[in-house]
């Protein structure tokens, strides 16, 4: 199965359009495998953050430490210091 077939785009910059660009990576929007691939990606991303967030990094809200919020395709990282956010 080919995930990419004639996926062409143009970039808009400074009120001008680029030449046609052929996409060769990723999954087309609306492709049936898109949710599965996204699920695999977000699970790996969440595991990476859990391994690299130190205990205590984050913000306390109602006595709960929150360092990572995930919703659909949004990721929010929270830290109480610049150093914590950089980690």
GROMACS elastic network, one bead per residue, 0.5 to 0.9 nm:
[ bonds ]
;  ai    aj funct       b0    kb
    2     5     6  0.67760   500
    3    24     6  0.88745   500
    3    25     6  0.86266   500
    3    26     6  0.80434   500
    3    27     6  0.61559   500
    3    28     6  0.69445   500
    3    31     6  0.80658   500
    4     7     6  0.62350   500
    4    23     6  0.73840   500
    4    24     6  0.64044   500
    4    25     6  0.76301   500
    4    26     6  0.82493   500
    4    27     6  0.73068   500
    4    28     6  0.71341   500
    5     8     6  0.89207   500
    5    23     6  0.87770   500
    5    24     6  0.86634   500
    6    22     6  0.71813   500
    6    23     6  0.80067   500
    7    21     6  0.83250   500
    7    22     6  0.58269   500
    7    23     6  0.55020   500
    7    24     6  0.78564   500
    7    28     6  0.80489   500
    8    20     6  0.61881   500
    8    21     6  0.55538   500
    8    23     6  0.62419   500
    9    18     6  0.88423   500
    9    19     6  0.84049   500
    9    20     6  0.55990   500
    9    21     6  0.51706   500
    9    22     6  0.65532   500
    9    23     6  0.74458   500
   10    17     6  0.62303   500
   10    18     6  0.54198   500
   10    19     6  0.61397   500
   10    20     6  0.51544   500
   10    21     6  0.59939   500
   10    22     6  0.89679   500
   11    16     6  0.82630   500
   11    17     6  0.56137   500
   11    18     6  0.52244   500
   11    19     6  0.78205   500
   11    20     6  0.81810   500
   11    21     6  0.81632   500
   12    15     6  0.64625   500
   12    16     6  0.56184   500
   12    18     6  0.64726   500
   13    16     6  0.53404   500
   13    17     6  0.63510   500
   13    18     6  0.77159   500
   14    17     6  0.83286   500
   17    20     6  0.88721   500
   18    21     6  0.80571   500
   23    26     6  0.80690   500
   26    34     6  0.89157   500
   27    30     6  0.84480   500
   27    31     6  0.67116   500
   27    33     6  0.77205   500
   27    34     6  0.60840   500
   27    37     6  0.83075   500
   28    31     6  0.54572   500
   28    34     6  0.73643   500
   29    32     6  0.89143   500
   29    34     6  0.70522   500
   30    33     6  0.84001   500
   30    34     6  0.67764   500
   30    35     6  0.88421   500
   31    34     6  0.53323   500
   31    35     6  0.82925   500
   32    35     6  0.70823   500
   32    36     6  0.81303   500
   33    36     6  0.53225   500
   33    37     6  0.61978   500
   33    38     6  0.85575   500
   34    37     6  0.52777   500
   34    38     6  0.60442   500
   34    39     6  0.85627   500
   35    38     6  0.50270   500
   35    39     6  0.60461   500
   35    40     6  0.86916   500
   36    39     6  0.50935   500
   36    40     6  0.63801   500
   36    41     6  0.86842   500
   37    40     6  0.51625   500
   37    41     6  0.61764   500
   37    42     6  0.86581   500
   38    42     6  0.60165   500
   38    43     6  0.84587   500
   38    73     6  0.85891   500
   39    42     6  0.52631   500
   39    43     6  0.60820   500
   39    44     6  0.86133   500
   40    43     6  0.52895   500
   40    44     6  0.63341   500
   40    45     6  0.86959   500
   41    44     6  0.52667   500
   41    45     6  0.61808   500
   41    46     6  0.86658   500
   42    46     6  0.60066   500
   42    47     6  0.85077   500
   42    70     6  0.88641   500
   42    73     6  0.84014   500
   43    46     6  0.51435   500
   43    47     6  0.61876   500
   43    48     6  0.86235   500
   44    47     6  0.51008   500
   44    48     6  0.61704   500
   44    49     6  0.87196   500
   45    48     6  0.50915   500
   45    49     6  0.63094   500
   45    50     6  0.86866   500
   46    49     6  0.51683   500
   46    50     6  0.61740   500
   46    51     6  0.86895   500
   46    68     6  0.84652   500
   46    70     6  0.86015   500
   47    50     6  0.50974   500
   47    51     6  0.62585   500
   47    52     6  0.87422   500
   48    51     6  0.52493   500
   48    52     6  0.63461   500
   48    53     6  0.86460   500
   49    52     6  0.51121   500
   49    53     6  0.57845   500
   49    68     6  0.80285   500
   50    53     6  0.54745   500
   50    54     6  0.82255   500
   50    68     6  0.86804   500
   51    54     6  0.79593   500
   52    87     6  0.68964   500
   53    56     6  0.84088   500
   53    57     6  0.64278   500
   53    58     6  0.85609   500
   53    67     6  0.77354   500
   53    84     6  0.79674   500
   53    85     6  0.88583   500
   53    87     6  0.67793   500
   54    57     6  0.55342   500
   54    58     6  0.88375   500
   54    84     6  0.79089   500
   54    87     6  0.80346   500
   55    58     6  0.84226   500
   56    59     6  0.83086   500
   56    65     6  0.74526   500
   56    67     6  0.85913   500
   56    79     6  0.86908   500
   56    80     6  0.87957   500
   56    84     6  0.88809   500
   57    65     6  0.80791   500
   57    66     6  0.81982   500
   57    67     6  0.62752   500
   57    78     6  0.76284   500
   57    79     6  0.53234   500
   57    80     6  0.65766   500
   57    81     6  0.80685   500
   57    84     6  0.57049   500
   57    85     6  0.78425   500
   57    87     6  0.89639   500
   58    65     6  0.60931   500
   58    66     6  0.52667   500
   58    68     6  0.76907   500
   58    77     6  0.78366   500
   58    80     6  0.55750   500
   58    81     6  0.83899   500
   58    84     6  0.75930   500
   58    85     6  0.82399   500
   59    64     6  0.80490   500
   59    65     6  0.55432   500
   59    66     6  0.53436   500
   59    67     6  0.63683   500
   59    78     6  0.61654   500
   59    79     6  0.57098   500
   59    80     6  0.56674   500
   60    63     6  0.57564   500
   60    64     6  0.52258   500
   60    66     6  0.60870   500
   60    67     6  0.87330   500
   60    80     6  0.87795   500
   61    64     6  0.52365   500
   61    65     6  0.64857   500
   61    66     6  0.71325   500
   62    65     6  0.84801   500
   66    69     6  0.75612   500
   66    77     6  0.87338   500
   66    78     6  0.68776   500
   66    79     6  0.83856   500
   67    76     6  0.81673   500
   67    77     6  0.57960   500
   67    79     6  0.62597   500
   68    75     6  0.72846   500
   68    76     6  0.57730   500
   68    78     6  0.61281   500
   68    79     6  0.89957   500
   69    74     6  0.80555   500
   69    75     6  0.58589   500
   69    76     6  0.50006   500
   69    77     6  0.65992   500
   69    78     6  0.81398   500
   70    73     6  0.73490   500
   70    74     6  0.58072   500
   70    76     6  0.65053   500
   70    77     6  0.89546   500
   71    74     6  0.52763   500
   71    75     6  0.67757   500
   71    76     6  0.87549   500
   72    75     6  0.84191   500
   77    85     6  0.72939   500
   78    81     6  0.89870   500
   78    84     6  0.84740   500
   78    85     6  0.67944   500
   79    82     6  0.72702   500
   79    83     6  0.83192   500
   79    84     6  0.54611   500
   79    85     6  0.51845   500
   79    86     6  0.89123   500
   80    83     6  0.85624   500
   80    84     6  0.67184   500
   80    85     6  0.76869   500
   81    84     6  0.51778   500
   81    85     6  0.63876   500
   81    86     6  0.87110   500
   82    85     6  0.51661   500
   82    86     6  0.61930   500
   82    87     6  0.87500   500
   83    86     6  0.50889   500
   83    87     6  0.63138   500
   84    87     6  0.52060   500
